[in-house]
């Protein structure tokens, strides 16, 4: 009888230790950040940038909203692929739209800020830093596609 109780205690101790270890590892994995240059980290930084720069006009969910000041509804950014009827996200096209510095002025003014100029002139970023911001934002836009 003593051996059975001792065996049960050992098994209970092992199971308890494993449960505590797995719980601790789960806690650590939830709180650890992804590698700095991973797509996950880039998407998270893109989400932060989106919330700061884009959400005031496109909504926190990116689905667009009525802008009384401009008398228009902003674009639903969750439908970029669907609205173009494509399977692959149009990275270059969207990067050029966001940047805005290469848009043809003959097509009129645009209600959206020219973010390339904002990043360059107001935030004093160089071209590589601007491309990095665009990549982060595009990673997030790709993530929110329906």
Secondary structure, 3 states (H helix, E strand, C coil): CHHHHHHHHHHHHHHHHHHHHHHHHHHHHHHCCCCCCCHHHHHHHHHHHHHHHHHHHHCCCCCCCEECCCCEECCCHHHHHHHHCCCCCCHHHHHHHHHCCCCCHHHCCCCCCCHHHHHHHHCCCCHHHHHHHHHHHHHHHHHCCC
